[in-house]
Amino acid sequence: MTRVSANRGRMARLRGLVFNAILQKELRSSGRRKSTYLIRGGYAALFSAVTLVAVGTLLPRLEFESATAQAQMLTAFARALVLFVTWFQFLTIALISPAITSPAICEEKQLGTLSALMTTPLSSLQIVLGKLAGRLYQVVILVLISAPMLLAVRVFGGVPAETIVAFTSVTLATALLGGTMGILFSMWHTRAAAAAIFALLTLGLLFLAPPMIYFAIQQTNMFGLSGVLGISTGNVNALVPLGIASSPPITLAALTEEGPTTLGYSWIAGTPFDRIWVASVVILVGMSGVLVLIASAVLRRLMRSEAGGSASLDEKEETEKRSEKRRRRLVRLGARPIYWREVSRQWIESRFQLGILVFVLATTFGYAYWRIDLSEEPMHLIMGLAGLGVIVLLASVQTTGAISGERDAQTWDVLMTAPVSTWRVLMDKYLASVVRLWPILFFVAAHFAFSAIAGHLSWLGAAMVLMLVATPPMLFLATGLLLSMIFRKGVVASIANICLILAMWGGIPVLIVFWTELRGQHNYYSSDNTAEMVLHVTSPLGLIGSIITDDISMNWRTRGNTFNLGDESVKRPVMFLVVAGVSAAHLLLAGGVLAIARRFFVRCSGRTS
Amino acid sequence: MIEIKGVTKEFGKLVAVDDLTLSVGAGEVFGFIGPNGAGKSTTMKILACLLRPDTGSAFVDGHSVMSEGDAIRRILGYMPDVLGVYDDLTVEEYLHFFAAAFNLPRKQRKATIDGVLELTDLTEKKRSMVESLSRGMKQRLGVARVLVHDPKVLLLDEPASGLDPRARIEMRELLTELGRMGKCLIVSSHILTELAQMCSSIGIIERGKLLFAGSIDEAYRRMGVGDRVRIRLESADAPLEALSKAIAGDERTQSSRVADGSIQIELVPGQTSHHFLIEMLIARGQRIAAFTPEAPRLEDAFLTLTKGQVQ
């Protein structure tokens, strides 16, 4: 009897870790926000639209095929659709989950409610788990939205149920890891956007770590260090399945290519854990658990320092130390205070974090430059594509808190009573965000300039890549600013902006391909020039890949004069015109969005005139 | 300086401000009194060009809030009830930020900021981070901020809320000084005794309706609130009830009652001389041990006028 009641008590305590007042509060407040339903509705509408267009394009063509061909086409269609949806879902969720959880503690700090939480009997672990569960609940709903459609498509065959379960499980586990990362970084930052960016970058590094480690070990073997370190080629190869399992995108890539494969370790053979995707889920959940424990320890420290007063002795000393730096900073405040304030805000709030970041970047890039042959594509592709990815990612969350952040901090009304014009507020916030991106742009530019000087790339190729890397962020900074006015919560604006990027770079090209098919102009499964060209033009990623690959492997070495655009071979001036057109389109769109934002500003600012 | 004519503002079904008409002159310190949710902050936001009224018009120094926002912003300083400050700046940087936002010439900024810091007693905190300031100091920083561009009109929403007694007295002195400097001040507060001490006129608002606007004396007169006098007699055997009845019969008194061994008298509004009471008591052979006049209280006028209803 006593044991039963003790067990019950233990269970109640365990339940209380997650199902506590924090979770209830998070669910209530998200349930009252219109944006919650807007995001869910938008997500469902997007998937439904893709499915309907896809089905709509396929059905007319089935009429002219034999029964066997029809079955084969349906199977291929089901597989293509499921893969598109699951990959799109994975990318969206991986990007959204840290963005959703990153304001969790930042908001508490900003509103000064952390001290109120301290007076409750809730432990820091309960607070972290409650916040995490409350916010990830939204992500789970988003993942479940697509489940009926994925299962319905299975009617056509071609996609084993295990693949869908595997994709969904890995996506959810990734969301858990991303969400935990967001919570952890929100403790170290006062701005949710900064926390989200660092969480996303760390997540990216974690995903890249297994292949990099594998590559590093292989290099070690090549240098004959295997004997010293006791690592043989056989050992390295045995670790490959585990490496695949510890990086969700690689796990999903393996699932896409080969379906659910086993790890191949004898000690777990025959158990459910002998699956790469299961191992991936276990690893991700395990990592999340460790991060939750770290987060709760950090929160405990944070609460203790909050209890010590807003101005501890250390802070005061620090303030004195910084006063000279601040005096110099003040000199730069000219006639544009909003720009000055935005530029002078610190993204990395401690030297420790800055140190870690510099170390990681210096080690990674130092090693890469040392080992990778610059006359081959990989390093240039990494710099071009990853550079664009990182800059766009930063741009997507940088301006989304520009207006809503002021509202949250209750500084908006005060600012609006100053005689600063609408355009100045917008442009200063926008330009300051552009300036913040400058270091990364400069880094990418330095790489391509060096490559052009060293003769690995043509000057034109380098210039085209830089144009494509530099212009899309301008558009997404502008959309972020507009969304920041539309949505009261910065996190919702960030999610909407990320979805916009995914829709532009993934959704629109896919819809165009489907649309082309609907008009019966091309065969969906054959290579399609128009569609491929459209894909290249709407997504700078494809264009950058083409330029670098062609410039190095074909044109530059052989002093050729053409680039591949889809299946077409185009001359350099044409390619330049295409790139210039894409860049100009991004800039024009950015200008248009800013003009809309200006009109919208009058409505949202509350100013009467 | 400030003219509000028939302004109404609704938020859905809630009428925050209902056909409000008000006029405040230059050099006037106007106390805006009302229960929570009465419409004080909404009125101030309309004047600060932060809310568009549904009907009616409002002017600040002759400029319409509907069409001349830029002109108004240059001459107006608004301190909201919930003071949001940029926590990551120092006090000096915060004020420099707003000096630049109000287009103060660069050369003037330092002297102006030093001046307002001196006025608000924040000079020593100049290099402290805003987040490290106490609530009272943040309130003073809010006042310093609205003074940076030397506005003609100041709208201060609950400037003394959360301040300790000393800080409240200092804030009161500061606002009185600003009034003396010829600025037009609209101050809302729940601490009515302080408003009574520093305001030249008041407005009482409830459920969006302006119930009264005018000088404090006029408020007392209109609400029937007069001076009070408490008299204690030397003799323990004095016929207090009979004396109280006699005093109550005088046309200059409003009421008289015996409480705590003394006679408590309320004079008719506007009756400020009390000597007739002494004469009456002496004429009846009484010796006065204590004679304590009490000024009328704004709270009484407020309670008389309002019903304590909230929306």
Boltz contact constraints between the chains, C-beta under 6 A:
constraints:
  - contact:
      token1: [A, 310]
      token2: [B, 131]
      max_distance: 6.0
  - contact:
      token1: [A, 310]
      token2: [B, 132]
      max_distance: 6.0
  - contact:
      token1: [A, 311]
      token2: [B, 132]
      max_distance: 6.0
  - contact:
      token1: [A, 319]
      token2: [B, 129]
      max_distance: 6.0
  - contact:
      token1: [A, 323]
      token2: [B, 127]
      max_distance: 6.0
  - contact:
      token1: [A, 326]
      token2: [B, 90]
      max_distance: 6.0
  - contact:
      token1: [A, 330]
      token2: [B, 93]
      max_distance: 6.0
  - contact:
      token1: [A, 330]
      token2: [B, 96]
      max_distance: 6.0
  - contact:
      token1: [A, 333]
      token2: [B, 96]
      max_distance: 6.0
  - contact:
      token1: [A, 333]
      token2: [B, 100]
      max_distance: 6.0
  - contact:
      token1: [A, 337]
      token2: [B, 97]
      max_distance: 6.0
  - contact:
      token1: [A, 337]
      token2: [B, 100]
      max_distance: 6.0
  - contact:
      token1: [A, 337]
      token2: [B, 101]
      max_distance: 6.0
  - contact:
      token1: [A, 341]
      token2: [B, 97]
      max_distance: 6.0
  - contact:
      token1: [A, 409]
      token2: [B, 84]
      max_distance: 6.0
  - contact:
      token1: [A, 410]
      token2: [B, 82]
      max_distance: 6.0
  - contact:
      token1: [A, 410]
      token2: [B, 84]
      max_distance: 6.0
  - contact:
      token1: [A, 411]
      token2: [B, 84]
      max_distance: 6.0
  - contact:
      token1: [A, 413]
      token2: [B, 50]
      max_distance: 6.0
  - contact:
      token1: [A, 413]
      token2: [B, 80]
      max_distance: 6.0
  - contact:
      token1: [A, 416]
      token2: [B, 50]
      max_distance: 6.0
  - contact:
      token1: [A, 417]
      token2: [B, 48]
      max_distance: 6.0
  - contact:
      token1: [A, 417]
      token2: [B, 73]
      max_distance: 6.0
  - contact:
      token1: [A, 417]
      token2: [B, 78]
      max_distance: 6.0
  - contact:
      token1: [A, 418]
      token2: [B, 101]
      max_distance: 6.0
  - contact:
      token1: [A, 418]
      token2: [B, 102]
      max_distance: 6.0
  - contact:
      token1: [A, 419]
      token2: [B, 70]
      max_distance: 6.0
  - contact:
      token1: [A, 419]
      token2: [B, 73]
      max_distance: 6.0
  - contact:
      token1: [A, 419]
      token2: [B, 74]
      max_distance: 6.0
  - contact:
      token1: [A, 420]
      token2: [B, 101]
      max_distance: 6.0
  - contact:
      token1: [A, 606]
      token2: [B, 50]
      max_distance: 6.0
  - contact:
      token1: [A, 607]
      token2: [B, 49]
      max_distance: 6.0
  - contact:
      token1: [A, 607]
      token2: [B, 69]
      max_distance: 6.0
  - contact:
      token1: [A, 608]
      token2: [B, 49]
      max_distance: 6.0
  - contact:
      token1: [A, 608]
      token2: [B, 52]
      max_distance: 6.0
  - contact:
      token1: [A, 608]
      token2: [B, 65]
      max_distance: 6.0
  - contact:
      token1: [A, 608]
      token2: [B, 66]
      max_distance: 6.0
  - contact:
      token1: [A, 608]
      token2: [B, 69]
      max_distance: 6.0
  - contact:
      token1: [A, 609]
      token2: [B, 66]
      max_distance: 6.0
  - contact:
      token1: [A, 609]
      token2: [B, 67]
      max_distance: 6.0
  - contact:
      token1: [A, 609]
      token2: [B, 69]
      max_distance: 6.0
